[in-house]
Amino acid sequence: MSKEVLVANKEALYQKSYFNRIGELSVLAPDTFKAFVQFDKLALSEGKLSKS
């Protein structure tokens, strides 16, 4: 089985440990981090995502 197929079959796209480093983004790329926070807030606000 190819490596691509194995990656595609995993449940999570990213490892949870990657999120431990999110603070680095605010230091290394503050504008990108601000845009991410704004997107996250809007995307996860009530009624924006379906529950199905």
C-alpha positions, 0 to 999 in steps of 0.5 A, a space after each residue: 500500500 502506498 504512503 499516500 493511501 495510508 495517510 488518506 485513511 487516518 482519522 486526523 489530518 493533523 497530529 494533536 501535538 502540532 497544536 501545542 506550537 500554535 503560539 509560535 505562529 503568533 510570534 513568527 507570523 502575527 498577521 497570519 495568526 490574526 487572520 486565522 483567529 478571525 476565520 476560526 471565530 467566524 467559522 465556528 460561530 453558532 449556526 455556521 456549520 451543520 451538525 450532520 
